[in-house]
Amino acid sequence: MNSDQIYNAYCHQLTVIDKYKKETEEIEQILGKALGYPWYKDDPDIFPKATEADGVCVGVETAWSLAKIAADKIKDCEKSLK
């Protein structure tokens, strides 16, 4: 593998990582909103310039943990409907 191929492979990996990070952040926002996490814009004392575009604050949660919380809530709702 020559230096151009190595560089191209490296750039490709960076692109893949960036896409994965963006997708993960979008998943966190979708789940955070559905689960009722607080909006940044709703706390102007801490986030004075936040707008709706900034989304919700999911804290330390990850896409995985938010999905788990959502799945547990769905199961609880199904149980209460029975």
C-alpha positions as CSV (number, residue, x, y, z in Angstrom):
1,M,0.0,0.0,0.0
2,N,1.5,3.3,-1.0
3,S,1.2,6.6,0.9
4,D,-1.7,7.9,-1.2
5,Q,-3.7,4.7,-0.5
6,I,-3.0,5.0,3.2
7,Y,-4.0,8.6,3.2
8,N,-7.2,7.8,1.3
9,A,-8.0,4.9,3.7
10,Y,-7.4,7.3,6.6
11,C,-9.7,9.9,5.2
12,H,-12.4,7.3,4.5
13,Q,-12.2,6.2,8.1
14,L,-12.6,9.8,9.3
15,T,-15.7,10.2,7.1
16,V,-17.2,7.0,8.5
17,I,-16.5,8.1,12.0
18,D,-18.1,11.5,11.4
19,K,-21.2,9.9,9.9
20,Y,-21.5,7.5,12.8
21,K,-21.2,10.4,15.3
22,K,-23.8,12.4,13.5
23,E,-26.2,9.5,13.3
24,T,-25.7,8.7,17.0
25,E,-26.4,12.3,18.0
26,E,-29.6,12.2,15.9
27,I,-30.7,9.0,17.5
28,E,-30.1,10.5,21.0
29,Q,-32.1,13.5,20.1
30,I,-35.0,11.5,18.7
31,L,-35.2,9.2,21.8
32,G,-34.5,12.1,24.2
33,K,-37.4,14.1,22.8
34,A,-39.7,11.0,22.8
35,L,-38.8,10.3,26.4
36,G,-39.4,13.9,27.5
37,Y,-35.9,15.0,28.3
38,P,-35.5,18.8,29.0
39,W,-34.8,21.2,26.2
40,Y,-31.7,23.3,26.3
41,K,-33.8,26.3,25.3
42,D,-36.0,25.9,28.4
43,D,-33.1,26.7,30.8
44,P,-31.9,30.2,29.7
45,D,-30.0,30.6,33.0
46,I,-27.6,27.8,32.1
47,F,-28.0,27.9,28.3
48,P,-28.7,31.6,27.5
49,K,-28.4,31.3,23.7
50,A,-30.0,27.9,23.2
51,T,-32.7,27.5,20.7
52,E,-35.0,24.7,19.6
53,A,-32.3,23.7,17.1
54,D,-30.0,22.8,20.0
55,G,-32.4,20.0,21.0
56,V,-32.7,18.3,24.3
57,C,-30.2,17.5,27.1
58,V,-29.8,13.8,27.5
59,G,-27.0,14.2,30.0
60,V,-24.8,11.1,30.2
61,E,-27.2,8.9,28.4
62,T,-26.1,7.2,25.1
63,A,-28.1,6.0,22.2
64,W,-27.9,2.5,23.7
65,S,-29.1,3.6,27.1
66,L,-31.9,5.8,25.7
67,A,-33.1,2.9,23.5
68,K,-33.1,0.6,26.6
69,I,-35.1,3.2,28.6
70,A,-37.6,3.6,25.7
71,A,-37.9,-0.2,25.4
72,D,-38.6,-0.6,29.1
73,K,-41.3,2.2,28.9
74,I,-42.9,0.4,26.0
75,K,-43.0,-2.9,27.9
76,D,-44.5,-1.1,30.9
77,C,-47.2,0.5,28.7
78,E,-48.0,-2.9,27.2
79,K,-48.3,-4.4,30.6
80,S,-50.6,-1.7,31.8
81,L,-52.8,-2.1,28.7
82,K,-53.4,-5.8,29.4
